[in-house]
Amino acid sequence: MNNKSFQRLVTYLEIWLTGLLLFYFVSPRFFPELIAKFFDVFSYAIVAFLIVLRWKKFVYVATRDIPLLLLFGMVAISGLWSAFPELTSITFKAMLRTILFGMYLATRYNIKEQIRLLTWVFGITTLCSLIFSLALPSYGIYSNGAWRGIFPYKNHLAVHMVLSAMLFMFAGFNKSKLRWIAWIGLAIATALVFLSLSKGGYVIFVTALYLLPLHKFVKQQYKSRAILLFSALAISTIISLLILTNEKTILVNVLGKDTELNGRTPIWMLCIEQALKRPWLGYGISGFWGSNQSIVIQRTTWAGNHLSIHEFQKFNSHNGYIEIFLQLGFLGLSIYLLNFFNTLFRVIYIWMATATLESFWMFQTLIIMLLYNFSDSGGILSRGTIWIMYVSISLSSAVWLKRIKNNHQLQMNSSQNLANSSL
C-alpha cells in the first residue's frame, strides 16, 4: 500500500469514526446496553486516536478561545469544592470526552464540512426516530400521544429535529441533483417537531424560521442592511414585549401549559435558593444532585414522586443557566455567558463580512441553543452532541475570524506596498 492509499484510508476512517461518535452522542440510550457500554469505554480511545492524528493543529485550535478554556479549567478542578466529589469525578470524565471531541471537530473540519457531516448524522437520527416510533410505539410514543423517537424525552426529540430541519433546509438550497432527499428530510424532521407535542420545541422552531430572512438582509447594501436589521430588531423587541405582558394568556391558552411551566418553576426557585448558599463556585459538576442540599427539591416537588434516589442523582434543573449556576456558581455562569456572547458577536462579524450560508448557520444554531437552554440542561456542559456542536462552533469561529483578519491585513499591506512603489 503506497502513501497516498494509506492517507486515503486514514481519512475515510476518520470520517466514519467521527460520524459514528456524533450519532452515539446524540442519544446513547438508543443503543442496546452492551453496545452502549462498548462505546462508552472505547469512545475515549477513539477520541484520543483522532486527536493524535492532528495533535499540533489540535493544540493551536483548542487554545483560540480563552474564556472557553477557563470554563473547562473550572470544570476540571470543581472536584476540589464539590459537594459530591465521587459523582463529580465520574461526570467530568464523561464530559472531558465530549469537550475534546468538539475541539477535534473544529480542528479537522471547517464549518462547511461540519455542516455536511452533521446533515448525514442528523438525517440518520431523523429516520431512526421515525422508524423507531412507528415500529415500537410503546417506547417511541408516550401514552398521551407525544413522540420521543430514539430520545429519552420529547423535548430532546424536538430540539434535535429543529436542528435537523435547518440542516436539511440548507442542504436543499444547494443546486444538487439529490436535493430532493433534503426536502424529504426537512418534511420528516418538521413533522417530528410537531408530533413531539413539545411546546418549547414549537417556539424554537418558529424562531429558527423567523431568522431565515435575516440572511437575505445581510446580502443587501450597507444602508439597506442597516435599515432591515434595525427593523427586524424593532419587530423582535415589540414581539418580546407583547409576550412578556401577556405571559399567562400565552402559556395557558396558546401553549397549553400551566403558569408553573409544567412544574418547572418550583424547581427553578428552589434551585436558585440553594445555589445562593454557595454563590461563587457552586456545588461542583453534578455535585448538587447527590448532596444533602438537594433533598428539599426531592421532597417538595414532583421529582421526588417519580424518581428513585439513584435516578435523582442524574436529575437536573431543566434550565441550562440555573444548572451551571448550581454547578459552578456566579463565576462559572459569568465565564460561560462571556464565552457565549463573545462567540455570538464573533459569528455575527463573520456573517456580516462574508454573507455565507455557513456563517448564518452558526448564528442560527447559537440562537437555537440560547433558547433551548431556558427549558433544558442538555445544551451546556453536557455529554451530548449539542454541547459538542457548541464547542466546535466557538473554536471554528475563532479560527475563521483570525483568517479573515489576516487576509485583511495582507490586503492592506499589499495596497500600502503598491502605493509606496508608485511614489
C-alpha positions, -999 to +999 in steps of 0.1 A: +000+000+000+015+033-011+015+065+010-015+081-009-036+050-004-027+049+033-037+086+037-069+080+019-077+050+042-069+071+073-092+099+060-121+075+054-115+060+089-116+095+105-148+104+088-166+071+097-154+073+133-164+109+137-198+102+123-203+072+145-193+091+176-216+120+167-245+096+163-237+079+195-236+112+215-270+122+200-288+096+221-267+070+239-298+054+254-309+043+219-282+017+217-286-017+234-269-018+268-240-040+257-232-018+227-236+014+248-211+001+273-187-008+245-189+027+230-187+043+265-154+026+271-138+027+237-150+062+228-122+076+249-096+057+228-113+067+196-113+104+206-076+101+216-067+084+183-084+112+163-066+139+182-032+122+179-035+122+141-035+160+142-022+169+176-002+200+166-031+217+149-054+205+177-033+223+203-034+255+182-072+254+176-080+244+212-063+275+226-081+300+203-108+308+228-096+317+263-130+320+281-138+285+268-105+272+282-112+290+316-147+273+317-131+239+311-105+246+337-132+253+363-149+220+353-117+201+357-109+214+392-145+216+405-140+184+424-119+203+449-150+220+463-177+196+451-205+186+475-203+150+460-167+145+447-172+109+436-201+118+412-182+149+400-152+128+391-174+103+371-193+132+353-160+150+345-145+120+328-175+117+306-177+154+299-140+156+290-146+132+261-172+155+245-152+186+251-121+171+234-143+157+206-158+192+200-122+206+198-113+179+174-142+187+151-131+223+149-095+211+142-103+186+115-132+201+096-142+236+085-178+248+090-189+237+056-175+202+061-191+201+096-225+210+082-222+182+056-212+157+083-239+168+107-266+167+080-258+130+075-258+123+113-290+142+119-305+126+088-299+091+102-312+103+136-344+116+120-350+084+101-343+063+131-367+083+153-395+080+127-390+042+122-385+036+159-417+054+169-437+035+143-422+001+149-420+003+187-447+028+197-446+016+233-411+032+236-411+058+209-445+074+217-459+084+251-493+074+263-506+109+257-495+107+220-463+127+223-434+113+202-399+109+216-383+088+189-349+074+199-346+100+227-354+097+264-377+127+264-399+146+239-381+179+244-348+162+232-365+149+201-380+184+194-347+204+196-327+178+176-354+178+149-353+216+148-315+214+142-321+186+117-348+206+098-324+236+095-296+214+082-319+198+056-331+232+046-296+245+039-288+212+020-319+219-001-306+253-011-276+236-028-280+230-065-276+193-063-294+165-081-300+149-047-315+179-030-350+163-032-337+140-004-330+171+017-366+183+012-380+149+022-357+150+053-370+185+061-406+174+059-400+144+082-380+165+107-407+192+107-434+166+113-415+151+142-412+185+158-449+188+159-455+151+168-433+156+199-460+179+213-432+199+228-444+235+232-408+246+238-398+229+206-426+248+187-412+281+200-376+272+190-388+260+155-408+291+148-379+313+160-355+294+137-378+300+107-382+337+117-344+341+115-342+329+079-350+362+061-321+379+080-296+361+057-311+379+028-308+412+047-270+407+051-266+405+014-280+440+008-260+472+005-248+487+037-276+513+042-304+488+032-288+462+055-287+485+085-324+496+079-336+460+075-317+447+106-329+476+127-365+469+116-360+432+124-347+441+159-376+465+165-401+439+155-384+413+178-385+438+207-422+445+201-430+408+200-409+402+232-428+429+250-462+415+239-452+381+251-440+394+285-471+415+290-494+386+280-474+358+296-503+340+313-526+341+283-499+327+260-488+299+285-523+287+293-544+294+261-518+292+233-491+268+245-514+247+268-490+250+298-498+259+334-483+291+348-457+270+366-444+256+332-454+220+340-438+221+374-405+236+364-410+269+382-410+255+417-378+235+409-361+266+394-370+287+425-357+260+449-325+255+428-317+292+428-324+294+466-299+265+472-274+279+447-273+312+466-260+293+496-228+286+476-230+315+452-194+319+439-182+284+429-213+263+433-215+226+443-192+212+416-201+194+384-231+171+393-223+178+429-256+193+439-279+165+429-261+139+450-258+162+480-280+166+511-289+201+498-309+186+470-332+168+494-356+198+497-363+195+460-368+158+461-393+161+490-413+191+478-416+187+440-428+162+415-392+149+410-393+130+443-425+113+434-412+099+401-375+092+407-356+068+429-326+081+449-302+068+422-322+084+394-324+116+413-286+119+413-289+122+375-317+148+377-313+184+366-330+218+370-344+218+334-327+251+328-291+252+315-283+286+331-296+276+365-278+243+362-244+259+356-251+284+384-257+254+407-226+236+395-200+264+391-216+294+408-217+330+396-181+327+384-188+297+361-221+312+348-203+345+341-175+328+322-200+308+302-221+339+293-189+358+284-179+329+261-214+325+245-219+362+237-183+366+226-189+336+202-222+351+191-207+385+182-178+369+165-201+348+144-222+379+135-190+397+125-180+368+102-216+367+089-215+404+080-181+401+064-187+370+043-225+368+039-221+330+036-247+304+044-223+286+067-218+317+089-256+322+091-260+285+101-236+292+130-257+322+140-290+304+138-276+273+157-264+296+186-298+312+188-315+277+189-291+268+217-297+300+236-335+293+237-331+256+243-311+262+275-341+280+291-360+248+292-334+220+294-299+215+307-286+195+277-270+224+259-244+235+285-216+213+298-234+181+288-224+148+273-244+152+241-240+163+205-255+198+211-226+207+235-201+192+211-215+214+184-213+245+206-176+238+214-168+233+177-187+265+166-169+285+193-134+274+182-142+273+145-155+308+145-123+320+163-101+304+137-123+317+109-122+353+123-084+351+127-081+341+090-104+370+079-083+395+098-050+380+085-063+383+049-075+418+055-040+427+069-023+412+039-045+432+016-037+464+035+000+456+033-002+449-004-021+481-010+005+500+010+034+484-009+017+494-042+012+529-031+049+532-020+062+517-052+041+542-073+059+570-054 
